[in-house]
Structure formats: C-alpha cells, structure tokens
Amino acid sequence: MRERCLGLDDPIRPLLDRKIASAKIVFREDAPPTLATISSRVTYAINGGDTDTRILTHGHMNAPTGLYLPISTLRGIALLGLTEGQSFAFTNREGEHEDVLLTSVQYQPEAARRDKEAAERFATPEQRRLSFRVVGSPKQPAPTSAGNFDDPGPSAA
C-alpha cells in the first residue's frame, strides 16, 4: 500500500509511515474484541463531533453507499489497529487537522469466529447434528390427517 502512494507529498504516506512504525503483530486468535480490524464495524468521531459507524474494508465498495470505510482512505487507515478509546491525529488532504477517536467496535470478525468456535466446542453431538426428519418416501408415503384429507392448504405453496 505504501508503494502505491502517489508520491512523497501524498498525505497518506506519512500516515502509513506512522502506522507502520507503531504497528504490533497480533494473531487473529489473540486480537481483543475492542481492536479495529478489517471487516470490523466501528463507531468513531472526528474532532469530537458526532459519531459515525462504518465497516472497515480493503478497498472501495460501491453499495450500499455510506456503509463502508476503505483503509485506502485517511480515516480508514487511521482507525485500523486502534482499540476502543484510542485516537489518531493526522492532517487531511485539505491541510486540516483531524483527530479520529474510536468510540466502539460493534463487530469484529475475529471475535465472532472465536465465539462461534467456543459455542461449537460446548455443544453436544446431538446439538451439532442437523435436524432431519423424513416425512415421506415412495415406499412409505407421508401420513395423512384424519379423514384422509391431505390438502396442506395455501401454506404449502
């Protein structure tokens, strides 16, 4: 991403340099649920203003408008790697100071995966099996209700 900067004066370049210099490698199993990662749904505020909620993504997403925040943007890369309550200051493309505060991580895929795996570990084999019931076959037709009335009604459509 750094090599794809437009040049030395690209505003994302110094921001990336600061992020890389302060980066810590965290394996997905060790990522706290309050850490902003790719595909996390985050709520943040700019310069103490109103909060906004977006999903951090690798690249630009076309639809739905306003739902995603790519890490190829200044705000997106600023939020990536922050934990709840942390902020990151930078100068935007217009030369204005922005202080991005991560107020909450509402969803993090790594935490969701750990929760799902933990739930599966504690589930009994019967709970993990799919529920399946045979209601009829050519050799053994499905039972009919009293009076041999077998019309299931409009709900069967």
C-alpha positions in Angstrom: 0.0 0.0 0.0 2.9 2.4 0.8 4.5 1.7 -2.6 1.2 2.7 -4.3 1.3 6.2 -2.8 1.1 9.0 -5.4 4.4 10.4 -4.4 6.3 11.9 -1.5 3.6 14.6 -1.0 0.7 12.1 -0.8 -1.0 12.7 2.5 -1.5 9.0 3.2 2.3 8.3 3.0 3.3 9.9 6.4 0.2 8.4 8.0 1.2 5.0 6.7 4.8 5.5 8.0 3.5 6.4 11.5 1.2 3.4 11.5 3.9 1.0 10.3 6.4 2.4 12.9 3.9 1.8 15.8 2.4 -1.4 14.5 2.4 -4.6 16.6 1.7 -8.0 15.0 -1.4 -9.6 16.6 -2.6 -13.1 15.6 -6.3 -13.3 15.0 -6.7 -15.6 17.9 -5.1 -13.0 20.2 -6.9 -9.9 18.9 -9.0 -8.3 21.6 -12.7 -7.7 20.6 -12.1 -4.0 21.1 -9.5 -3.8 18.3 -10.4 -2.3 14.9 -9.5 -4.9 12.2 -10.5 -5.4 8.5 -14.3 -6.1 8.3 -14.9 -4.7 11.8 -18.0 -2.4 12.3 -16.6 0.6 14.1 -18.1 3.8 15.6 -15.9 6.8 15.6 -15.9 10.6 16.0 -13.9 13.2 14.2 -12.6 16.2 16.2 -15.1 15.5 19.0 -18.1 15.8 16.6 -21.0 13.4 16.0 -20.2 9.7 15.8 -20.4 7.7 12.6 -20.5 3.9 12.1 -18.8 2.2 9.2 -17.3 -1.2 8.2 -13.5 -1.1 7.6 -12.7 -2.7 4.2 -9.7 -3.4 2.0 -10.9 -1.4 -1.0 -13.7 0.7 -2.2 -17.2 -0.8 -2.0 -19.9 0.6 -4.2 -23.0 -0.3 -2.4 -24.7 0.5 -0.1 -23.3 4.0 0.0 -22.1 5.1 3.4 -21.8 1.7 4.9 -18.1 1.1 4.2 -14.8 2.9 5.0 -11.9 1.6 2.9 -8.4 1.6 4.6 -7.2 3.3 1.4 -8.7 6.5 2.9 -7.0 8.6 5.6 -9.8 8.0 8.1 -9.9 4.2 7.3 -6.1 3.7 7.8 -6.2 5.9 10.9 -8.9 3.7 12.5 -7.2 0.4 11.6 -5.4 -1.0 14.6 -6.9 1.3 17.2 -8.7 -0.1 20.3 -11.8 1.5 21.8 -10.9 4.8 23.4 -7.8 5.4 21.3 -7.4 8.3 18.9 -5.2 9.1 16.0 -4.4 12.6 14.7 -3.4 13.5 11.2 -3.6 16.2 8.6 -6.2 15.6 5.8 -5.9 16.3 2.1 -7.2 19.9 2.6 -4.5 20.6 5.2 -6.9 20.5 8.1 -6.1 18.7 11.4 -8.3 15.6 12.2 -8.4 13.7 15.4 -10.2 10.3 14.9 -11.5 8.7 18.1 -12.6 5.1 18.0 -15.6 5.0 20.4 -16.6 1.4 19.9 -16.1 -1.8 17.9 -19.5 -3.2 17.4 -18.5 -6.2 15.5 -15.1 -7.8 14.9 -14.9 -11.0 12.7 -12.0 -12.5 14.7 -14.1 -12.2 18.0 -17.2 -13.6 16.3 -15.2 -16.5 15.0 -13.8 -17.3 18.4 -17.3 -17.1 19.9 -18.7 -19.4 17.3 -15.9 -22.0 17.8 -16.4 -21.8 21.6 -20.1 -22.4 21.3 -19.5 -25.4 19.0 -17.0 -26.9 21.5 -19.6 -26.9 24.2 -22.4 -28.2 22.1 -23.3 -31.8 22.4 -23.1 -34.1 19.4 -26.9 -34.1 19.2 -27.0 -30.3 19.1 -24.4 -30.2 16.3 -26.3 -32.6 14.1 -28.6 -31.2 11.6 -32.3 -31.7 12.4 -33.7 -34.0 9.7 -37.0 -35.8 9.6 -38.3 -37.9 6.7 -41.9 -37.0 6.0 -42.5 -39.5 3.2 -40.9 -41.7 0.6 -42.2 -43.8 -2.3 -42.1 -46.9 -0.2 -43.7 -45.3 2.8 -46.0 -42.3 2.0 -46.3 -39.5 4.4 -49.1 -39.9 6.9 -52.4 -38.0 6.2 -54.6 -36.4 8.7 -57.9 -37.7 10.0 -60.4 -38.4 7.3 -57.7 -38.9 4.6 -57.9 -35.2 3.8 -54.3 -34.5 2.5 -54.6 -30.9 1.2 -52.0 -28.9 3.1 -53.6 -25.6 2.1 -52.1 -22.4 0.8 -49.2 -22.5 3.2 -47.7 -25.4 1.2 -47.2 -23.2 -1.9 
